């Protein structure tokens, strides 16, 4: 685990090395690209129009860079442009082979913000380029089989049904498979029968946000459909994606379907992939991220594309606000503080209260390092990793049990045979890690104003 030795290998247990020193900040400069006031009323104005064009008075070089920055880094939304997609080539290759060569159904899982939907967006474009029919569905909490698959059948042309020629009246008027469904609720058997009649095409059905589907009947129906499609060698494959730490969290019924699916955990990005993400954004925005700044961002990202994109975006904003186009380490530090404010607002108040209580009890450092460990390990805290963190901070390995019982911030993963832990709130590790890292920066130079 290079990330672990990198964090702790150069300092004593009481003083782990986390970050590189921060360069001196540039002298204060007058911002030259901040949004202008609207109509002299003292109100901020939009720089661009709804048609994505810069407005008059906002067309200087820094204005253009600020306008482009919004598309260069997108922490709040997934990637949908192949040229902005960083790394993940092996994961994509595995996905394509599973679909094209093995005719397997795929279950894609991992922590939130790890890039699952971005992967699905690029997979969709690659499949469509190969003339696959791709139907994407974002599952809701009340998702049911009848509604979901009626909408899918509506998008499958009847011209691909074995019993209808492409020149038939129904095909020529654009009829879909839904027209073969009656008024009664759509059953798994009926859906399977219709899909089994497809010919001269292949279909990929993507069910994203599957973890949100709380209806057990829906999940059971999906598992049953997977078995039906596999047993009959239907030219339709499902790709299921959701937040989970294991395959069983998403597919927990009908064990016999496990031989028909590929469970694929989306891994953290490595340092080269994070660097590519930053360079992609640099090419779009026109800002300059020097190699040492890219390494600085990478040291914080813990392999998370969300953290890397968030810090890169805010760093760019801080750079433009001081009228520059070269991102400095001081801009990244300011971005960490800005991002920390944003992330704190997303943590439930009761959780923040428990965190504050844990901090007062002296657990701030160990919580920060446990959070970093969880982020680097896909959300899972194995006992061996907990022991390493405890040793660094001079705590007994049992400190995690104290954190669980006294503050409820961590808990054992249900059904995990190794007894691994995870943070109970998925947004907490990022907050704890960045809070700890920001404190480390201040500790390195408490007299410096970033």
Steps between C-alpha positions, in 0.01 A plus 500: 500500500715787370254765611526381860879490514506835324292660771673349800843384388702817560384618840478365850178354630417827668568709192396334172602665174190591305571786265779680326579852628306779339679759288483862594186667368523755221469867599137613512368594158191680392247249368445557130250232414252508785138529383406861441211674670169505317371831371694699760275371780774331696372152410708222346417405143514189285801493267331283239162460344270200512626408152854468641643820350699762688319829548635839396752625752604146598723403209852555629751212525427442868124514437538234231706282733241536778222414257684189380588390852143387565536232231862417584422357844154370589496363858121539522420306183638197316723509195317457169771605252759236410775761468448592867504140620816418699646153542268204567598336171540159663159524665342597168681216325367253758147636461509473122638148506237387749223635277638420156696179546357332810140622471491555875289739700712745700465640851714811545545614859713732711494806722307812404710741293736229372383549139241228433259721305785652299604147405143420398478815288814408306393135474167618355674703229737216413213250479291734287797547267488122455126526413376357831168628628569643845223588744605689814281512812580681825321305771285677754410394852154385390613333176280208391545245225184580306567874462874463440476238228202652325717809447783279373276307258370832367852572371555163331384513134262229388705467181746285698229252608539168319134499396503844336690581184674838475260587218185407691240770562570495876875532455474781249280711725753462782313259727678365806491179703272676748212464253512124562430548870145507625349708777585249773819560705810386317640179649857373487382208286330730247799736483736207456285358221495829310873558538569144388340582162757768419722437198762685292598726785632493853364695795673627814272609784674715761343525846696772679452606865377147568576535871215753522242239392359404838214281374595133565254387233682711239837355592361146496347562157831629362684193631235275347526684167879456495454126544233487228709696250809290570321164485351591160813668359302817428680780315445735793738568787453696818762727651411581860687771690471626854671610818616191690810353657430150370310318226258341748373844610348552156417143392375321807241264357499186284860384559487301175536820293854556626636287217322727252643829625835671529543694823736790437608739772607839364846558647656822615693693238877469521727804504550495123124496439443790742777691322331429167172633640672827595677525165171445315350791691809710437466455124137610506529793740830642377632521856845365585537235771874454555624145573557574870144635528362187332693287751365716781140445385568128456624474859161620622279310257545151648420358158160671492410672171242704693758648739750560219242674283364706791843626606604567140185702434531709815875545446424639155243739644747622764765551231270703276376705796854630552535579130736216409493193277765287672368299794724516808506277807350785700198485266459131579513573873231765457302248295523245782350750741224595258421136424495420871234766556289350222540140619416591861159628386422152364571318825186454718500723812475202735806347335692827533410502868641148545815599312546803725456278805762259366739788433457627856582152624831512311415286197549766231831368363406134504166579334676699227739216425225237516305711250803520270543124533134436415513728195809322370353154571163537328314587820605190694706500819666163539639417845860506370456856372337610824800360689743699282309822557479434874874437517573828323292695749611299803154354559404141568333326202183479708454876468270438204264312732500802730416727206218263401345467846553855625429702187337270242720630217619156386349153507571147387401414144201270515581150382871570453685186616817694581325732743593810301364842589370791298382853574126507563444816294653485151578873495692498828840362385556784252409759763721343770797459266489853360445647844805312626711593196408869531605485866832344400569788264442749780719293733787508248489880490255644757606860424426489131176636356391302197 
